[in-house]
């Protein structure tokens, strides 16, 4: 049957209802979050999933248009706020958040180590950070087309940024590589600030 034909590579094939949104929405139900900062939050799509499971969510983006869209999307959640600001100079006090997400934003930074240091600064002791970014690559045309300031960031470089910022990298590796050219790899970093 159909499911058996995908054995060993189910994640590579479409089937009705199996989307990244349904997978994410399913796993969010397992989370218990505190004060979350979503750096480079865009229009708030991720924050919308996290909001019911978090004590509070703060979204930060450098685009006025994205901030306006996020405010509209998140209006029904009382414990959310959306802030216009830069990831290199976060407008928050030290140790303000229990979790920080940096999802697909570091490639847009001309100083990703500084952005990581800022995220670590606002993270409370014992808090967790997750960063997702493209792996280092040589596709300058694609980077320009997407407005990326970086040609990706290798796991070794991302781990160094975290360690220099005072975070312990619990996991930092390429978790997937796209099948379609140019075969971008995706790096995920899970890190914790020591208590």
N, C-alpha and C positions, 0 to 999 in steps of 0.2 A: 504494500500500500504506500500511500504518499509519505507518511512520516518515516517509514523504513528506508525510502529512497534517499533521504537526507542524512542517514546515519553517519556520524563522524564529522559533519559540517553543518549542523542545523542552524547555527548562528549566521550562516552565509545565505540562507534562503528565506524568501517571503512565505508566510502562511497567514491566513486570515487572523487578525487580532494580535499577531506577534510583531509589535513595533517597539522602538526604544521607549516611547511614551508609556506603553502599558507595562513594560518591564520596570521602568523607573517608578511608576506609580505603585506598583506592587511592592517593591523594596522599601519605598519611603514609609510604608506602614510599619516596618520594623524599627524605625528610627525614633529616638527620643533626644531631641536637640534643645540646646539652651539658647543663648543669644548668638545668632548667626549673622555673619557679614558675608555677602555675596559680592565680591570685587569684580567689576566688569560685568554686571548683571544683565546688561542688555535690556530687553523689554520685560524682564521678570518671569520668564517661563519656568525657570528652575525654582525660583522663590515661591511661585504659586504652588508647586508640588510640595515644597518643604514647609510652607506656612502652617498647615494644620498640625504638624508634628514638632514645631519649634515654640519656645517661649516668646521669642521675638526675632524678626528678620529685618535686617537693614540691607538695602540694595544700593550699590554705588556704581555710577557709570559716568563717563566723561561727555556723553552725547545728550544734549537737551532733548532731542527727539526720542531717544531711548528712555530717558527719565520720565517724560510725559506718558509714553506708552506703558511703562511699568506702573506708574501711579494709577493709571486707569485699570490695568489688569488686577492690581492688588488692592483696590479700594474696598473690597468686601472683608478684608482681613484687618482687624483692629490692631494687631501687634506687628504691623509692618510700617516701614518708612523707606522712602526712596530719596537718595541724595545725589546731587550733581557734584562730581569731584574727580580728582586724579588719583590713580593707583600709586603714584610715587610720593604723594603727600596726603595721606588719608586724614580727613578732618575729624578724627576721633581720639579720645584719650587712650593712654597706654592701658593694656589689659581689659579692654571693653567688651571682648567677645569670647565665647566658648568654642566656637567653630568659625573657620574662615574658609570660603571656597574661592578658588581662582580658576575658573573653568574656561579654557580656550581664550585667555586674555593676555598671557605673557608674551605670545608672539607679536602682539601689538605694541609692546613696550620697547623703547630704545634703551632701557636700563632695567632688565628683568631682575637682577640681583637687588637693586634698590627697591623694586616693587615687593619682592619677597621679604626684605628687611622690614618694610612698612607693615606688611601683613603680620609678621612675627611680633612687631611692637604692639599692635592692638590686640593680639591674642593673649588671653589670660593663661597663667601657669596651669599646666595640665590640659590645656586646650589643644584641639586638633585642627590641622590644615590639610585640605586636599587641593592639589593643583593638577590640571589636565592641560597638556600642550602637545603640539606636534614635535616629533623627534627631529633632530638636526637633519637637514636635507640640502640639496644643491639646486633647487628649482626656483631661481630668482624671479622668473616671469610669473609663476603661480603666486609667489609671495607678494609681488607688487599688485597683482590683480585683486588679491584679497585684502590689501592694505596692511600687510604684515611688516613689522620693523625688523623681525628676526627670521632667519632661515631655519626655524625650529630650534629646539633646545635639547641637547642629548641628556639621557638620564644622569650621566656623571656630572654634567654642568648643573643640572637642576638640584641634584643632591648637594653639591658644593654650595649653591645659593642658600639652600635650607640650613646647612650646617653653619655657615657664616652668619646667618640670621639668628642662631641660637636654637634651632629646631633639630630634633632627632628624626632622621628619615626612617620610618618604619618599613616603607616599601617605596621603591622608585625604579620603574622599569617600563619598557615598551610592552603594552598590553595587547595591542592589535596592530596589524598592518593592512592597509586597504588593498583589495584585490585589483582595483582599477588603477591604471597609470595616473599619476606618477608614484603610486604605492606609498603614500604617506604613512608613517608609523605614528602611533599615539602613545605618549608617555603619561603615566599617572604617578603622582607623588602623594603618599600619605605620610604626614609628619606630625610630631607632637612637641609642644613646648614644655620643657622640664619644670617641675614644681619647685 
